[in-house]
Amino acid sequence: MEFLFGVVTGAHSLDDLIRWGGYVVLVAIVFTETGLLVGFFLPGDSLLITAGLVAAGGGLNIWWLNGLLIVAAIVGDSVGYAIGWRVGPRLFTREKSLVFNPRHVERTRRFYERHGSKTIVIARFVPIVRTFAPVVAGVGQMQYRRFLLYNILGGVGWVLSMTWAGYLLGRAIPNVDRYLHVIVIIVIILSVIPIGVEILKERRRRVG
């Protein structure tokens, strides 16, 4: 517990956390961020990239890492979907609390209205929206088979793109972990560019 507090306060880094907790901590964090409403604050993108860097240094097996985290991401989103299905529209009127902010749900709902089912894929690369997108899909009672398809596509794409970005950079550049924050920002921007292009195309089609 003391170690986890050190991570929160900045006394320990993400790679320290990964080396300390290994696959168990990684799976728990990815599942919580994608499956439980309280997980919106967790550092999903930077965690996956850092895990890839640790794997490049031999601290983790990249194949086990990918397999376990893909399963955690898919199961997490399915749990979020089930929560939304069960709670229903009451979610939109729930009061603000320490672990719940209605603005996050409303932001995700608008995102979902604009992009439809593709939100489940796109949201994987958007912090906070990533946590609430499956819940909103459940509230809207999207057909589960359709949801699961986009859930799998998004989960696989997110985990592979982030972990392999870290892994390949770690293999190519010595001491690359010193520049982790810059790398995370660059990778996120690069992953969001195709999504942004797709959104612009969709808007142009609607206007036309």
C-alpha positions as CSV (number, residue, x, y, z in Angstrom):
1,M,0.0,0.0,0.0
2,E,2.9,2.3,0.8
3,F,4.3,1.7,-2.6
4,L,1.1,2.6,-4.3
5,F,0.9,5.8,-2.3
6,G,4.4,6.6,-3.5
7,V,3.2,6.3,-7.1
8,V,0.3,8.6,-6.5
9,T,2.5,11.2,-4.9
10,G,5.2,10.9,-7.5
11,A,7.8,9.3,-5.3
12,H,7.8,6.3,-7.6
13,S,7.4,6.2,-11.4
14,L,5.2,4.1,-13.6
15,D,8.0,1.8,-14.6
16,D,8.7,1.3,-10.8
17,L,5.0,0.4,-10.4
18,I,5.2,-2.1,-13.3
19,R,8.3,-3.8,-12.1
20,W,6.8,-4.0,-8.6
21,G,3.4,-5.3,-9.6
22,G,4.0,-7.0,-12.9
23,Y,1.1,-8.4,-15.0
24,V,-1.3,-8.4,-12.0
25,V,-1.1,-4.6,-11.5
26,L,-1.3,-3.9,-15.3
27,V,-4.3,-6.1,-15.8
28,A,-6.0,-4.6,-12.7
29,I,-5.4,-1.0,-13.9
30,V,-6.5,-1.6,-17.5
31,F,-9.7,-3.4,-16.3
32,T,-10.5,-0.7,-13.8
33,E,-10.0,2.2,-16.2
34,T,-12.1,0.6,-18.9
35,G,-14.7,-1.2,-16.8
36,L,-15.5,0.8,-13.7
37,L,-16.7,4.3,-13.5
38,V,-14.1,5.1,-10.7
39,G,-11.2,4.3,-13.1
40,F,-11.4,7.5,-15.3
41,F,-8.4,9.0,-13.6
42,L,-6.0,6.1,-14.3
43,P,-3.1,6.7,-16.7
44,G,-4.0,4.1,-19.4
45,D,-2.0,5.4,-22.4
46,S,1.2,6.2,-20.5
47,L,0.9,2.9,-18.6
48,L,0.8,0.8,-21.7
49,I,3.7,2.7,-23.4
50,T,5.7,2.3,-20.2
51,A,4.9,-1.4,-20.1
52,G,6.2,-1.7,-23.6
53,L,9.4,0.0,-22.6
54,V,9.8,-2.4,-19.6
55,A,9.2,-5.3,-22.0
56,A,11.9,-4.0,-24.3
57,G,14.3,-4.1,-21.4
58,G,13.4,-7.7,-20.6
59,G,11.3,-7.0,-17.6
60,L,8.1,-8.4,-19.2
61,N,7.3,-10.7,-22.1
62,I,5.7,-8.6,-24.8
63,W,3.4,-11.5,-26.0
64,W,2.1,-12.2,-22.6
65,L,1.7,-8.5,-22.0
66,N,-0.4,-8.0,-25.2
67,G,-2.5,-11.1,-24.6
68,L,-3.4,-10.3,-21.0
69,L,-4.0,-6.6,-21.5
70,I,-6.2,-7.2,-24.6
71,V,-8.4,-9.5,-22.5
72,A,-8.5,-7.1,-19.6
73,A,-9.5,-4.2,-22.0
74,I,-12.3,-6.2,-23.7
75,V,-13.7,-7.7,-20.4
76,G,-13.4,-4.2,-18.8
77,D,-15.5,-2.6,-21.6
78,S,-18.1,-5.4,-21.4
79,V,-18.4,-4.8,-17.6
80,G,-18.9,-1.1,-18.3
81,Y,-21.6,-1.9,-20.9
82,A,-23.4,-4.2,-18.3
83,I,-23.3,-1.4,-15.7
84,G,-24.8,1.0,-18.2
85,W,-27.5,-1.5,-19.3
86,R,-28.4,-2.1,-15.6
87,V,-28.4,1.5,-14.4
88,G,-30.1,2.9,-17.5
89,P,-30.9,6.6,-18.0
90,R,-30.6,7.3,-14.3
91,L,-26.9,7.6,-14.9
92,F,-27.4,11.0,-16.6
93,T,-29.2,12.4,-13.5
94,R,-26.8,11.0,-10.9
95,E,-25.4,13.6,-8.6
96,K,-21.7,14.6,-8.6
97,S,-19.5,12.9,-6.0
98,L,-15.8,12.3,-5.3
99,V,-15.6,9.5,-7.8
100,F,-18.3,10.6,-10.3
101,N,-18.7,13.7,-12.4
102,P,-21.8,14.0,-14.6
103,R,-19.9,16.2,-17.0
104,H,-17.8,13.2,-18.1
105,V,-20.9,11.2,-18.9
106,E,-22.5,14.1,-20.8
107,R,-19.3,14.7,-22.8
108,T,-19.3,11.0,-23.7
109,R,-23.0,11.0,-24.6
110,R,-22.4,13.9,-27.1
111,F,-19.4,12.0,-28.4
112,Y,-21.5,8.9,-28.9
113,E,-24.3,10.9,-30.6
114,R,-21.8,12.3,-33.2
115,H,-19.9,9.1,-34.0
116,G,-22.4,6.2,-33.2
117,S,-21.0,2.7,-32.8
118,K,-17.5,3.8,-33.8
119,T,-17.3,5.6,-30.5
120,I,-16.4,2.3,-28.9
121,V,-13.2,2.2,-31.0
122,I,-12.4,5.9,-31.1
123,A,-12.9,6.3,-27.3
124,R,-10.1,3.9,-26.6
125,F,-7.7,6.6,-27.5
126,V,-9.5,9.4,-25.6
127,P,-8.8,9.6,-21.9
128,I,-12.0,9.8,-19.7
129,V,-14.2,9.1,-22.7
130,R,-12.6,5.7,-22.8
131,T,-14.1,4.9,-19.3
132,F,-17.6,6.1,-20.0
133,A,-18.1,5.1,-23.6
134,P,-19.1,1.5,-22.9
135,V,-21.4,2.6,-20.1
136,V,-23.2,5.0,-22.4
137,A,-23.5,2.2,-25.0
138,G,-25.1,0.1,-22.4
139,V,-27.5,2.9,-21.3
140,G,-28.5,3.2,-25.0
141,Q,-29.0,-0.6,-25.2
142,M,-26.8,-1.0,-28.2
143,Q,-27.0,-4.6,-29.4
144,Y,-24.4,-6.5,-27.5
145,R,-23.0,-8.5,-30.5
146,R,-22.5,-5.2,-32.3
147,F,-20.9,-3.6,-29.2
148,L,-18.6,-6.6,-28.8
149,L,-17.3,-6.3,-32.3
150,Y,-16.3,-2.7,-31.8
151,N,-15.1,-3.5,-28.3
152,I,-12.7,-6.2,-29.7
153,L,-11.4,-3.9,-32.5
154,G,-10.8,-1.0,-30.1
155,G,-9.3,-3.1,-27.4
156,V,-6.8,-4.9,-29.7
157,G,-5.9,-1.7,-31.6
158,W,-5.4,0.3,-28.4
159,V,-3.3,-2.2,-26.5
160,L,-1.1,-3.2,-29.5
161,S,-0.5,0.4,-30.7
162,M,0.6,1.6,-27.2
163,T,2.6,-1.4,-26.0
164,W,4.4,-1.9,-29.3
165,A,5.2,1.8,-29.6
166,G,6.9,1.6,-26.2
167,Y,8.6,-1.7,-27.0
168,L,10.0,-0.7,-30.4
169,L,11.2,2.7,-29.1
170,G,12.8,0.9,-26.1
171,R,14.7,-1.5,-28.5
172,A,15.8,1.3,-30.8
173,I,16.8,4.1,-28.4
174,P,19.1,3.7,-25.3
175,N,17.7,5.2,-22.1
176,V,14.5,6.2,-23.9
177,D,12.6,6.0,-20.5
178,R,14.1,9.4,-19.7
179,Y,11.9,10.9,-22.3
180,L,8.7,9.0,-21.4
181,H,6.4,12.0,-21.0
182,V,7.4,13.4,-24.5
183,I,7.0,9.9,-26.0
184,V,3.5,9.5,-24.5
185,I,2.4,12.8,-25.9
186,I,3.8,12.0,-29.4
187,V,2.3,8.5,-29.5
188,I,-1.1,9.8,-28.4
189,I,-1.1,12.5,-31.1
190,L,-0.1,10.1,-33.8
191,S,-2.8,7.6,-32.8
192,V,-5.4,10.4,-32.7
193,I,-4.6,11.9,-36.1
194,P,-6.3,9.1,-38.2
195,I,-9.3,9.3,-35.9
196,G,-9.4,13.1,-36.4
197,V,-9.2,12.7,-40.2
198,E,-12.1,10.2,-40.1
199,I,-14.2,12.6,-38.0
200,L,-13.6,15.4,-40.4
201,K,-14.5,13.2,-43.4
202,E,-17.7,12.2,-41.6
203,R,-18.6,15.9,-40.9
204,R,-18.0,16.8,-44.5
205,R,-20.3,13.9,-45.7
206,R,-23.0,15.1,-43.4
207,V,-22.7,18.7,-44.6
208,G,-22.6,17.6,-48.2
